[in-house]
Amino acid sequence: MAKFEECLQRLEKIVQELEKGEVPLEKSLTLFEEGMQLSASCRKELEQAEGKVEILLKQNGKLQAEPFEPVTEKAPGRR
């Protein structure tokens, strides 16, 4: 998961640079574009990892693995 952590660290540095407000407009746009690409990459890796997560349930005194099903925003009746 080193790639994810590297992307996240780079993304944090970009945010810090942009928040300072000392970067010229052209460089700000370049940094913003890179940040959006990193954000999409991180999101994709998280979604892939989420699919591999398993929840352990204790049934009849034994731990049983079940696939993790994330709650989506589209889930009806959950408010």
Secondary structure as the mmCIF struct_conf table of DSSP 4:
data_model
#
loop_
_struct_conf.conf_type_id
_struct_conf.id
_struct_conf.beg_label_comp_id
_struct_conf.beg_label_asym_id
_struct_conf.beg_label_seq_id
_struct_conf.end_label_comp_id
_struct_conf.end_label_asym_id
_struct_conf.end_label_seq_id
HELX_RH_AL_P HELX_RH_AL_P1 ALA A 2 LYS A 20
TURN_TY1_P TURN_TY1_P1 GLY A 21 GLY A 21
BEND BEND1 VAL A 23 VAL A 23
HELX_RH_AL_P HELX_RH_AL_P2 LEU A 25 GLU A 50
TURN_TY1_P TURN_TY1_P2 GLY A 51 LYS A 52
STRN STRN1 GLU A 54 GLN A 59
TURN_TY1_P TURN_TY1_P3 ASN A 60 GLY A 61
STRN STRN2 LYS A 62 PRO A 67
HELX_LH_PP_P HELX_LH_PP_P1 PRO A 70 THR A 72
TURN_TY1_P TURN_TY1_P4 GLU A 73 LYS A 74
TURN_TY1_P TURN_TY1_P5 PRO A 76 GLY A 77
#
